[in-house]
Structure formats: structure tokens, C-alpha cells
Amino acid sequence: MDLKDLHPTCGQALWLDYIRRQLLQSGELARMVREDGIRGVTTNPSIFEKAIADSTDYAASIERVDKRQSTAAVYEQLAIEDIQQAADVLRPVYDESERRDGYVSMEVSPHLAHDTQGTIAEATRLWHTVRRDNLMVKVPGAPEGIAAFRQLIGRGINVNVTLLFSRSVCDDVAEAYMDGLDTLLEYGGDPARVASVASVFVSRLDVLVDPMLKARLASGSPAQRAQLQSVIGNVAIANAKLAYQDWKERCQGARWQALAARGARAQRLLWASTSTKAPNLSDVLYVEALIGPDTVDTIPPATLTAFRDHGKLVSQLEQNLDQARQVMATLADVGISIDELTARLLAQGVESFSASFDALMAAIEKKRNAAAANAAPPHA
């Protein structure tokens, strides 16, 4: 299958959820942009932790850093070099799409997820340090992060709001986006130069809820077991499909239409965590189910390879909506609260990214110590 057909045929932008220096320096990312139609790149602490800890790509750069720099400063220097290179590779997409695609995302420290002012300060500093118009600063979708997002949009900074699971939180993010655009316009900014995506994490929801549903199967009546069986493996896709319907409805609202008339760009939904975790399910299940216009899908290399090999380019995002509504209704009927699930997933996501960030700092420190030991003169 030709991945380049996804955007013109179905209206969905394909972004790569991966970065590594070799990908940039070998020309592989440029090839993927050219031949696979990749239109953006997303990163997170877990991706950088694997890239730096599990390769020698960064050894020379680590050897050259100022020994007086903190480990966090060294990480930031390494990451910014990668982000700048990726942004430059994607710049033609940014220009050709008139600033709709061509972005590379860099996340603020996950330890700032519940610190509004700290998030604003770090995001603003990164924006001015990276110096690329096609940077998107990633901000976690905790209440404090959404408050920061509102102010960052008001300052004209592109933002990827990440770790979204709940439709109601997506609503909060959309309102914050419009609030930020109102502020930007009030101070004479150009809304056409600001872009944002709302990153809805998909497969993690099924990973959390499916064991809960299976546990209820053992004690349910035959009718209840049939009802539960129809929901297992379907909650994440149903939730995402209905979030997209919410998005379409908002885009028709008077408030958004007024902003669009002044040049504002819609904040698209971005499907994240679209790799399949359950071994008994198709490895392209989530990618295929969420193909639809005016959306973004960011996928890791293995899922991208699988999708290229045997994926189907069919827009399915608005199919079986009544079934999606029934899935969510059944979930409530069996006593499982989607709001409680999504709140738990946000907390787990922040904790996971924080742990990855700490592991990343430890890996860099280990490599710095090894480089220093290798450079030390032998004992007399």
C-alpha cells in the first residue's frame, strides 16, 4: 500500500511517533516524508529515553558538552538539536500545507504537569530556544496544563495538548483553545499563524477497561455475558469516534465560526497510542478504525511498517456510530465510569512519562560518566 495516498484520499495526516539522531542524519526521515507522506513528528520522554539510552548516536555530542552543565541541560541540548533538524526536514510540508502540517512536537518536563506557571515558563523558553515556526510544544492535558495551554495560545505559541482520554476534557481543551485565540486577537496577533492538536490516546483505554469487563464475565448471566462480550475491545474506538463527532459539532458552533472567519485554524484531533497492545487483535486495528478527514494519526515505526504492508485506506471514523454509542451506554450500565477510567489514565500517563524522564536523566548521566572516564589520563 502507498501510504502517501492516505492524506489525499482520506484527508488524514500521518505523523511519525519517533525520533532518533540516526533517523535524521541518515536521511531516513526525509525519505519517509518524500515516499511515505509523513507530515509531522511527535516525541515524548519515553522516545528520547530509548533513543539516547539504547544507541551510540549521541556519544560524540555528550563527550563535547560543557562538564559544568546539569544533566537536564545536556538532555535539552541534545533534544533541541534533534528537534531543529526534524523541523528543518519538515519545513517544506509546513510551507506547502500553509502551516497545517509539518510540525515536530517537543514536550515540557512531565514533572511540570500540575504546575501552570512552570509549564508556561518552560514552554515559552523552549519556543524561543528552538526558533522554528513549525515547533509544537507538548503540554499534558491535566487541568493545570490546560490553563497553561490557554495562555500559550494567547502568546502565539503552537501547542500539542497530550495525554487526553476523556471527551469532556477534549471539550475543555477546545474551549481553552478558543479562549487563547480570543486573547491573541485582542492583542493584534494573527490566528492563522497558530496551530494546535489535541492528542487523544486510544489503545491505553482498552488496556485498562478490558480486564475489568472480563472479570465481570464470570459472574454475569448469559444475557449479561453477551452484552459484556460485545464491549470488550471496542471501548477505545467508540470513545474516539464520539470525540470526533463532538469535534465536528463544535466546528459548526457560532463561536468557532466567528474565529474561523478571522483566520483561525481548527484544532484537529490527533490519535495517539494507536499501536495494538493485545496479541489477539490486528496490529493495525486502531489505525484503520480511526481513518477520517481533518484528523492526524501519529504512529510508531513498527505500526507504520505493518500499516504499509497490510493496512486498508478506507475512511471508517464515522461508520457504526450507533454501535459506538451503544458500547459507551453498556459500559455505564455495567457500572464502569468512563470519567473515572480516563482520570486514572491521565494520572498513569503523567507518572509513566515522569518515570521515563527520570530514566532518561540517569542514562545521560551514565554516558557522561563513561565519557569522562574514557577521557581521563591513565594513572602514572
One Martini backbone bead per residue (centre of mass of N, CA, C, O) as a GRO file, in nm:
protein
  380
    1MET     BB    1   0.097   0.035   0.020
    2ASP     BB    2   0.038   0.381  -0.024
    3LEU     BB    3   0.072   0.622   0.215
    4LYS     BB    4   0.031   0.884   0.040
    5ASP     BB    5  -0.292   0.835   0.007
    6LEU     BB    6  -0.420   0.920   0.277
    7HIS     BB    7  -0.455   1.226   0.248
    8PRO     BB    8  -0.606   1.261  -0.034
    9THR     BB    9  -0.829   1.035   0.026
   10CYS     BB   10  -0.895   1.089   0.368
   11GLY     BB   11  -0.763   1.353   0.523
   12GLN     BB   12  -0.507   1.229   0.668
   13ALA     BB   13  -0.245   1.273   0.889
   14LEU     BB   14   0.090   1.147   0.900
   15TRP     BB   15   0.267   1.071   1.190
   16LEU     BB   16   0.570   1.036   1.372
   17ASP     BB   17   0.645   0.831   1.670
   18TYR     BB   18   0.964   0.944   1.636
   19ILE     BB   19   1.318   0.963   1.742
   20ARG     BB   20   1.652   0.991   1.590
   21ARG     BB   21   1.953   1.073   1.477
   22GLN     BB   22   1.981   0.866   1.247
   23LEU     BB   23   1.716   0.942   1.104
   24LEU     BB   24   1.836   1.221   1.022
   25GLN     BB   25   2.137   1.169   0.910
   26SER     BB   26   2.048   0.942   0.689
   27GLY     BB   27   1.756   1.044   0.555
   28GLU     BB   28   1.495   0.887   0.647
   29LEU     BB   29   1.294   1.109   0.703
   30ALA     BB   30   1.300   1.233   0.422
   31ARG     BB   31   1.198   0.976   0.285
   32MET     BB   32   0.925   0.956   0.438
   33VAL     BB   33   0.817   1.220   0.335
   34ARG     BB   34   0.845   1.152   0.030
   35GLU     BB   35   0.725   0.833   0.023
   36ASP     BB   36   0.500   0.826   0.286
   37GLY     BB   37   0.378   1.109   0.385
   38ILE     BB   38   0.505   1.246   0.612
   39ARG     BB   39   0.372   1.536   0.833
   40GLY     BB   40   0.516   1.450   1.114
   41VAL     BB   41   0.637   1.483   1.466
   42THR     BB   42   0.664   1.289   1.765
   43THR     BB   43   0.740   1.330   2.117
   44ASN     BB   44   0.893   1.186   2.418
   45PRO     BB   45   1.053   1.069   2.689
   46SER     BB   46   1.053   0.772   2.592
   47ILE     BB   47   1.185   0.818   2.317
   48PHE     BB   48   1.446   0.954   2.420
   49GLU     BB   49   1.538   0.730   2.608
   50LYS     BB   50   1.581   0.516   2.386
   51ALA     BB   51   1.767   0.679   2.194
   52ILE     BB   52   1.999   0.735   2.408
   53ALA     BB   53   2.035   0.459   2.568
   54ASP     BB   54   2.021   0.253   2.286
   55SER     BB   55   2.268   0.432   2.174
   56THR     BB   56   2.548   0.604   1.988
   57ASP     BB   57   2.447   0.878   1.859
   58TYR     BB   58   2.537   1.075   2.131
   59ALA     BB   59   2.835   1.051   2.217
   60ALA     BB   60   2.979   1.297   2.090
   61SER     BB   61   2.801   1.514   2.222
   62ILE     BB   62   2.855   1.435   2.518
   63GLU     BB   63   3.167   1.484   2.506
   64ARG     BB   64   3.126   1.809   2.433
   65VAL     BB   65   3.012   1.898   2.681
   66ASP     BB   66   2.973   2.085   2.941
   67LYS     BB   67   3.065   1.985   3.260
   68ARG     BB   68   2.875   2.213   3.407
   69GLN     BB   69   2.633   2.086   3.316
   70SER     BB   70   2.343   1.970   3.345
   71THR     BB   71   2.160   1.704   3.265
   72ALA     BB   72   1.913   1.860   3.165
   73ALA     BB   73   2.077   2.043   2.970
   74VAL     BB   74   2.184   1.818   2.793
   75TYR     BB   75   1.921   1.707   2.697
   76GLU     BB   76   1.815   1.965   2.568
   77GLN     BB   77   2.039   1.991   2.361
   78LEU     BB   78   1.989   1.723   2.215
   79ALA     BB   79   1.687   1.762   2.151
   80ILE     BB   80   1.704   2.027   1.993
   81GLU     BB   81   1.876   1.925   1.763
   82ASP     BB   82   1.660   1.726   1.664
   83ILE     BB   83   1.421   1.917   1.632
   84GLN     BB   84   1.552   2.106   1.425
   85GLN     BB   85   1.604   1.894   1.206
   86ALA     BB   86   1.311   1.800   1.174
   87ALA     BB   87   1.193   2.079   1.105
   88ASP     BB   88   1.358   2.114   0.844
   89VAL     BB   89   1.246   1.866   0.696
   90LEU     BB   90   0.932   1.976   0.738
   91ARG     BB   91   0.909   2.259   0.607
   92PRO     BB   92   0.779   2.196   0.328
   93VAL     BB   93   0.511   2.103   0.451
   94TYR     BB   94   0.442   2.364   0.597
   95ASP     BB   95   0.433   2.537   0.339
   96GLU     BB   96   0.243   2.368   0.152
   97SER     BB   97   0.007   2.361   0.392
   98GLU     BB   98  -0.013   2.633   0.536
   99ARG     BB   99   0.045   2.532   0.849
  100ARG     BB  100  -0.094   2.244   0.906
  101ASP     BB  101   0.179   2.102   0.872
  102GLY     BB  102   0.515   2.015   0.975
  103TYR     BB  103   0.549   1.909   1.269
  104VAL     BB  104   0.727   1.925   1.590
  105SER     BB  105   0.736   1.767   1.903
  106MET     BB  106   0.790   1.910   2.241
  107GLU     BB  107   0.823   1.835   2.574
  108VAL     BB  108   0.762   1.909   2.866
  109SER     BB  109   0.807   1.847   3.170
  110PRO     BB  110   0.622   1.614   3.351
  111HIS     BB  111   0.675   1.760   3.633
  112LEU     BB  112   0.472   2.010   3.520
  113ALA     BB  113   0.168   1.913   3.498
  114HIS     BB  114   0.085   2.083   3.792
  115ASP     BB  115   0.231   2.356   3.657
  116THR     BB  116   0.148   2.634   3.510
  117GLN     BB  117   0.390   2.835   3.525
  118GLY     BB  118   0.610   2.630   3.452
  119THR     BB  119   0.498   2.559   3.175
  120ILE     BB  120   0.505   2.838   3.049
  121ALA     BB  121   0.807   2.891   3.085
  122GLU     BB  122   0.917   2.641   2.930
  123ALA     BB  123   0.765   2.674   2.664
  124THR     BB  124   0.873   2.957   2.597
  125ARG     BB  125   1.171   2.885   2.599
  126LEU     BB  126   1.163   2.667   2.380
  127TRP     BB  127   1.049   2.842   2.154
  128HIS     BB  128   1.301   3.044   2.154
  129THR     BB  129   1.528   2.825   2.121
  130VAL     BB  130   1.446   2.667   1.861
  131ARG     BB  131   1.343   2.852   1.623
  132ARG     BB  132   1.055   2.724   1.509
  133ASP     BB  133   0.751   2.746   1.354
  134ASN     BB  134   0.722   2.404   1.355
  135LEU     BB  135   0.667   2.402   1.651
  136MET     BB  136   0.541   2.184   1.918
  137VAL     BB  137   0.430   2.214   2.227
  138LYS     BB  138   0.404   1.991   2.494
  139VAL     BB  139   0.098   1.945   2.693
  140PRO     BB  140  -0.056   1.832   2.946
  141GLY     BB  141  -0.416   1.746   3.020
  142ALA     BB  142  -0.422   1.892   3.271
  143PRO     BB  143  -0.560   2.150   3.425
  144GLU     BB  144  -0.287   2.309   3.435
  145GLY     BB  145  -0.220   2.267   3.134
  146ILE     BB  146  -0.471   2.406   3.015
  147ALA     BB  147  -0.408   2.682   3.136
  148ALA     BB  148  -0.142   2.711   2.982
  149PHE     BB  149  -0.248   2.678   2.696
  150ARG     BB  150  -0.419   2.930   2.684
  151GLN     BB  151  -0.171   3.126   2.710
  152LEU     BB  152   0.003   3.024   2.473
  153ILE     BB  153  -0.194   3.093   2.249
  154GLY     BB  154  -0.202   3.400   2.326
  155ARG     BB  155   0.124   3.403   2.232
  156GLY     BB  156   0.162   3.218   1.962
  157ILE     BB  157   0.187   2.910   2.051
  158ASN     BB  158   0.237   2.600   1.969
  159VAL     BB  159   0.011   2.318   2.060
  160ASN     BB  160   0.028   1.997   2.222
  161VAL     BB  161  -0.227   1.821   2.366
  162THR     BB  162  -0.177   1.571   2.599
  163LEU     BB  163  -0.324   1.308   2.748
  164LEU     BB  164  -0.604   1.226   2.614
  165PHE     BB  165  -0.938   1.059   2.698
  166SER     BB  166  -1.165   1.266   2.735
  167ARG     BB  167  -1.434   1.431   2.614
  168SER     BB  168  -1.456   1.656   2.829
  169VAL     BB  169  -1.159   1.746   2.801
  170CYS     BB  170  -1.176   1.819   2.506
  171ASP     BB  171  -1.368   2.050   2.559
  172ASP     BB  172  -1.178   2.215   2.738
  173VAL     BB  173  -0.959   2.250   2.522
  174ALA     BB  174  -1.133   2.396   2.311
  175GLU     BB  175  -1.200   2.638   2.490
  176ALA     BB  176  -0.906   2.724   2.542
  177TYR     BB  177  -0.838   2.781   2.249
  178MET     BB  178  -1.047   3.009   2.209
  179ASP     BB  179  -0.945   3.188   2.433
  180GLY     BB  180  -0.660   3.227   2.317
  181LEU     BB  181  -0.750   3.356   2.049
  182ASP     BB  182  -0.886   3.600   2.172
  183THR     BB  183  -0.628   3.713   2.295
  184LEU     BB  184  -0.461   3.735   2.040
  185LEU     BB  185  -0.656   3.933   1.896
  186GLU     BB  186  -0.657   4.158   2.111
  187TYR     BB  187  -0.321   4.187   2.052
  188GLY     BB  188  -0.284   4.148   1.721
  189GLY     BB  189  -0.283   3.867   1.631
  190ASP     BB  190  -0.230   3.577   1.418
  191PRO     BB  191  -0.425   3.291   1.386
  192ALA     BB  192  -0.292   3.161   1.121
  193ARG     BB  193  -0.005   3.106   1.295
  194VAL     BB  194  -0.174   2.897   1.465
  195ALA     BB  195  -0.133   2.571   1.621
  196SER     BB  196  -0.329   2.264   1.702
  197VAL     BB  197  -0.347   1.966   1.906
  198ALA     BB  198  -0.547   1.680   2.020
  199SER     BB  199  -0.429   1.410   2.211
  200VAL     BB  200  -0.570   1.096   2.168
  201PHE     BB  201  -0.572   0.819   2.359
  202VAL     BB  202  -0.643   0.481   2.293
  203SER     BB  203  -0.539   0.181   2.380
  204ARG     BB  204  -0.523   0.230   2.691
  205LEU     BB  205  -0.824   0.193   2.747
  206ASP     BB  206  -0.843  -0.111   2.686
  207VAL     BB  207  -0.624  -0.205   2.884
  208LEU     BB  208  -0.798  -0.118   3.133
  209VAL     BB  209  -1.105  -0.229   3.074
  210ASP     BB  210  -1.101  -0.529   2.982
  211PRO     BB  211  -1.043  -0.672   3.257
  212MET     BB  212  -1.305  -0.569   3.389
  213LEU     BB  213  -1.499  -0.710   3.192
  214LYS     BB  214  -1.393  -1.005   3.227
  215ALA     BB  215  -1.458  -1.026   3.532
  216ARG     BB  216  -1.778  -1.010   3.477
  217LEU     BB  217  -1.830  -1.271   3.313
  218ALA     BB  218  -1.832  -1.495   3.539
  219SER     BB  219  -2.106  -1.357   3.698
  220GLY     BB  220  -2.290  -1.353   3.464
  221SER     BB  221  -2.529  -1.371   3.265
  222PRO     BB  222  -2.588  -1.456   2.951
  223ALA     BB  223  -2.677  -1.168   2.870
  224GLN     BB  224  -2.439  -1.020   3.006
  225ARG     BB  225  -2.211  -1.162   2.853
  226ALA     BB  226  -2.292  -1.064   2.573
  227GLN     BB  227  -2.268  -0.763   2.641
  228LEU     BB  228  -1.970  -0.764   2.728
  229GLN     BB  229  -1.845  -0.891   2.470
  230SER     BB  230  -1.929  -0.638   2.285
  231VAL     BB  231  -1.715  -0.438   2.440
  232ILE     BB  232  -1.469  -0.581   2.408
  233GLY     BB  233  -1.234  -0.386   2.229
  234ASN     BB  234  -1.441  -0.102   2.183
  235VAL     BB  235  -1.403   0.157   2.359
  236ALA     BB  236  -1.181   0.333   2.228
  237ILE     BB  237  -1.315   0.371   1.952
  238ALA     BB  238  -1.582   0.486   2.050
  239ASN     BB  239  -1.466   0.732   2.196
  240ALA     BB  240  -1.327   0.857   1.945
  241LYS     BB  241  -1.571   0.884   1.759
  242LEU     BB  242  -1.730   1.076   1.954
  243ALA     BB  243  -1.516   1.297   1.965
  244TYR     BB  244  -1.545   1.368   1.665
  245GLN     BB  245  -1.840   1.459   1.681
  246ASP     BB  246  -1.786   1.688   1.874
  247TRP     BB  247  -1.594   1.840   1.687
  248LYS     BB  248  -1.793   1.895   1.456
  249GLU     BB  249  -1.996   2.056   1.626
  250ARG     BB  250  -1.803   2.284   1.711
  251CYS     BB  251  -1.737   2.381   1.415
  252GLN     BB  252  -2.053   2.486   1.394
  253GLY     BB  253  -2.023   2.696   1.588
  254ALA     BB  254  -2.033   3.031   1.646
  255ARG     BB  255  -1.761   3.076   1.778
  256TRP     BB  256  -1.583   2.935   1.570
  257GLN     BB  257  -1.682   3.080   1.314
  258ALA     BB  258  -1.573   3.358   1.402
  259LEU     BB  259  -1.273   3.272   1.412
  260ALA     BB  260  -1.248   3.162   1.122
  261ALA     BB  261  -1.317   3.441   0.985
  262ARG     BB  262  -1.022   3.544   1.118
  263GLY     BB  263  -0.817   3.273   1.053
  264ALA     BB  264  -0.862   3.033   1.213
  265ARG     BB  265  -0.754   2.715   1.323
  266ALA     BB  266  -0.827   2.409   1.367
  267GLN     BB  267  -0.831   2.174   1.620
  268ARG     BB  268  -0.707   1.877   1.591
  269LEU     BB  269  -0.727   1.546   1.607
  270LEU     BB  270  -0.501   1.315   1.772
  271TRP     BB  271  -0.388   0.995   1.730
  272ALA     BB  272  -0.280   0.803   1.999
  273SER     BB  273  -0.195   0.504   2.080
  274THR     BB  274  -0.214   0.291   1.796
  275SER     BB  275  -0.102   0.052   1.912
  276THR     BB  276  -0.128  -0.285   1.960
  277LYS     BB  277  -0.148  -0.482   2.261
  278ALA     BB  278  -0.314  -0.719   2.166
  279PRO     BB  279  -0.233  -1.027   2.017
  280ASN     BB  280  -0.543  -1.093   1.900
  281LEU     BB  281  -0.507  -0.835   1.736
  282SER     BB  282  -0.475  -0.616   1.512
  283ASP     BB  283  -0.194  -0.412   1.429
  284VAL     BB  284  -0.424  -0.198   1.272
  285LEU     BB  285  -0.690  -0.132   1.417
  286TYR     BB  286  -0.671   0.178   1.504
  287VAL     BB  287  -0.587   0.300   1.240
  288GLU     BB  288  -0.830   0.213   1.065
  289ALA     BB  289  -1.076   0.308   1.251
  290LEU     BB  290  -0.945   0.634   1.243
  291ILE     BB  291  -1.011   0.709   0.961
  292GLY     BB  292  -1.023   1.064   0.880
  293PRO     BB  293  -1.107   1.375   0.843
  294ASP     BB  294  -0.924   1.615   0.999
  295THR     BB  295  -0.680   1.430   1.096
  296VAL     BB  296  -0.444   1.265   1.317
  297ASP     BB  297  -0.171   1.019   1.296
  298THR     BB  298   0.045   0.874   1.538
  299ILE     BB  299   0.315   0.645   1.460
  300PRO     BB  300   0.509   0.391   1.494
  301PRO     BB  301   0.721   0.209   1.307
  302ALA     BB  302   0.585  -0.074   1.330
  303THR     BB  303   0.301   0.023   1.250
  304LEU     BB  304   0.380   0.145   0.983
  305THR     BB  305   0.475  -0.117   0.851
  306ALA     BB  306   0.207  -0.270   0.878
  307PHE     BB  307   0.033  -0.064   0.721
  308ARG     BB  308   0.191  -0.086   0.456
  309ASP     BB  309   0.144  -0.396   0.418
  310HIS     BB  310  -0.201  -0.433   0.537
  311GLY     BB  311  -0.353  -0.186   0.500
  312LYS     BB  312  -0.658   0.021   0.486
  313LEU     BB  313  -0.796   0.282   0.275
  314VAL     BB  314  -1.053   0.360   0.496
  315SER     BB  315  -1.315   0.548   0.598
  316GLN     BB  316  -1.430   0.483   0.955
  317LEU     BB  317  -1.501   0.709   1.171
  318GLU     BB  318  -1.833   0.721   1.074
  319GLN     BB  319  -1.882   0.436   1.151
  320ASN     BB  320  -2.090   0.294   1.372
  321LEU     BB  321  -2.222   0.503   1.586
  322ASP     BB  322  -2.441   0.345   1.734
  323GLN     BB  323  -2.245   0.138   1.847
  324ALA     BB  324  -2.074   0.336   2.009
  325ARG     BB  325  -2.302   0.429   2.194
  326GLN     BB  326  -2.365   0.146   2.308
  327VAL     BB  327  -2.096   0.091   2.439
  328MET     BB  328  -2.108   0.331   2.642
  329ALA     BB  329  -2.376   0.248   2.772
  330THR     BB  330  -2.285  -0.032   2.873
  331LEU     BB  331  -2.063   0.062   3.057
  332ALA     BB  332  -2.259   0.209   3.249
  333ASP     BB  333  -2.448  -0.034   3.315
  334VAL     BB  334  -2.191  -0.198   3.457
  335GLY     BB  335  -2.041   0.037   3.639
  336ILE     BB  336  -1.852   0.207   3.439
  337SER     BB  337  -1.653   0.491   3.452
  338ILE     BB  338  -1.516   0.698   3.221
  339ASP     BB  339  -1.407   0.922   3.407
  340GLU     BB  340  -1.238   0.738   3.591
  341LEU     BB  341  -1.062   0.613   3.375
  342THR     BB  342  -0.939   0.878   3.250
  343ALA     BB  343  -0.814   0.983   3.511
  344ARG     BB  344  -0.624   0.742   3.551
  345LEU     BB  345  -0.472   0.768   3.281
  346LEU     BB  346  -0.349   1.042   3.330
  347ALA     BB  347  -0.189   0.968   3.583
  348GLN     BB  348  -0.028   0.740   3.446
  349GLY     BB  349   0.100   0.907   3.220
  350VAL     BB  350   0.258   1.104   3.396
  351GLU     BB  351   0.414   0.888   3.551
  352SER     BB  352   0.549   0.753   3.306
  353PHE     BB  353   0.695   1.006   3.191
  354SER     BB  354   0.852   1.067   3.449
  355ALA     BB  355   1.009   0.801   3.457
  356SER     BB  356   1.141   0.840   3.178
  357PHE     BB  357   1.286   1.102   3.248
  358ASP     BB  358   1.458   0.982   3.476
  359ALA     BB  359   1.593   0.764   3.298
  360LEU     BB  360   1.721   0.965   3.106
  361MET     BB  361   1.903   1.109   3.310
  362ALA     BB  362   2.058   0.851   3.391
  363ALA     BB  363   2.170   0.782   3.109
  364ILE     BB  364   2.330   1.042   3.066
  365GLU     BB  365   2.505   1.023   3.317
  366LYS     BB  366   2.639   0.757   3.240
  367LYS     BB  367   2.765   0.861   2.973
  368ARG     BB  368   2.930   1.087   3.100
  369ASN     BB  369   3.104   0.912   3.284
  370ALA     BB  370   3.226   0.737   3.060
  371ALA     BB  371   3.356   0.971   2.902
  372ALA     BB  372   3.535   1.072   3.135
  373ALA     BB  373   3.693   0.807   3.178
  374ASN     BB  374   3.811   0.791   2.883
  375ALA     BB  375   3.955   1.087   2.908
  376ALA     BB  376   4.129   1.003   3.120
  377PRO     BB  377   4.426   0.977   3.241
  378PRO     BB  378   4.653   0.770   3.317
  379HIS     BB  379   4.811   0.629   3.557
  380ALA     BB  380   5.142   0.650   3.679
   0.00000   0.00000   0.00000
